Amino acid sequence: HLSLSLYPYPQAELGLNEHHQNEVINYMRFARFKRGLCLKTVDSCFQDLKESRLVEETFTVDEVIDMLDGLRTVVHSEVESELINTTYTNVLLLRQLFSQAEKWYLKLQTDVSDLENRELLEQVAEFEKSEFTSSNKKPSADLIKPKLAPLNEGGSELLNKTVACLQEENEKLKTRLKTIETQATAALDEKSKLEKSLKDLQMIQGDQKTNANQDITELENKVAALKCQFEKTLNDSTANQKFLEENLVTTKHDLLKVQDQLSMAEKELEKKFQQTAAYRNMKEILTKKNEQIKDLRKKLSKYEPED
């Protein structure tokens, strides 16, 4: 960012830099000169009236009125002409300033209300009084110039200062560019080192990834084989379990059938056995033995001592 100061000089009494204040002083000298000429013209109008008309000792009222009207007309014409000339002179002065500004693509603005600011007018009057009083007058090389400075002088001075500022800024930019180039070179070297390290790391990771993929593939194959074997075993076990369950059910049915047949055979055998003579004799013998045992118990109970 390039910043140019439009006020390279220290501020003076009017709030302007020294160069511009000297230009104001030159214009004030020109205006004082023109004002002095106007006053001399007015004085000469009165002097001419005295010399041309006031030759008698007494005048009538009409004659006095006629002389005053004539004097008023002459003075009015002179003052009006001077005011018009002053206006045109100010326009030419503004034209000079605006022309110089337009060469630098500047747009100046004026505030007409400040031209009637009593405080500012008194400030200018005090400045004029202090500047053009003989006891306080400051000698300056710019003040003794017989005419205004050329239009291009201020522009050349500003141009020189602008060029100097640009050259200084250019040197700063060159230094900064050199520093940036050094940093950029270092950054490129660091980038190359990082890229090489990254490439080596990617190669190592690629090898590790290949080995890991092989291990994973082998492991997946083993898991798939174990899964197939487990499924086969599970299927065989399921088939065997189903076969055993079917055999168990069949066996249970056969067992129940056999048990039923045995029960029927036992009943039939018992029935047949009860119908045999041996069974009847054995039953009679057992009945007799039971009765004998009962008699013996009765007899023994007689010989047992009483409590």
Disulfide bonds with the S-S distance in Angstrom:
none
